[in-house]
Amino acid sequence: MVKLPDHGHCENCGDTVAFGEQFCSDDCRDKYKSEMQEAKSRDTRFYIIMGAAIAVAAMAAYAVKVLI
């Protein structure tokens, strides 16, 4: 049985890195940060749109109730 030295994997590409390290290169670190910022922005837009849709639906339901 072969014992591998303690190691981890790059958060971005999955290549092996020294134990305790997160990224194999500065390029991977930059790409990961960029992708995380994009995902956060996308999530924020989603929650804003869903909140607006729920508000519109609630106002429409209230308007229908008031008219009846």
Summary of the structure (lengths in Angstrom):
residues: 68
radius of gyration: 23.4
end to end distance: 77.2
largest distance: 77.2
contacts: 135
relative contact order: 0.09
helix: 62%
strand: 9%
